[in-house]
Amino acid sequence: MRETPFSLTFGMEAVIPVEIVVPSVRTENFDEQTNSERLHANLDLLEEDRERVRVRMAAYQHKVVWYYNIRVRNKVFRIDDLVLCKTGVSQPRERDKLAPNWKGLYQVDGIIKPRTDWLK
């Protein structure tokens, strides 16, 4: 069952104003005593619902990472290779729609550690 952010926070579903004006199954079958008992039961099960959502989110995030990683190809640069620099990384404030995405033609001057290079 899909949980809404409201139900994960408060342990119950919200009744929207339209449901009060236009009768729905929830508003027609409302019983205050039964509702109170169900609210207590929902609050008891709230942590389990949250944990189920955490597990589902972790599985989704793992799947997204896996999908991304199988398509990424690492590129190792050597000294004296020519590279371009993405402008959004080096100058994030100076971006507009028509600005170039890449700048310069830089030469790799040194390698600090894998995937971290000095440019000149």
ABEGO torsion letter per residue (X at the ends): XBBBAAAAAAGBBBBBAAAAABBBAAAAABBAAAAAAAAAAAAAAAAAAAAAAAAAAAAAAAAAAAAAAAABBBBBBBBGBBBBBBAAAABAAABBAABBABBEBBBBABBABBGBBBBX
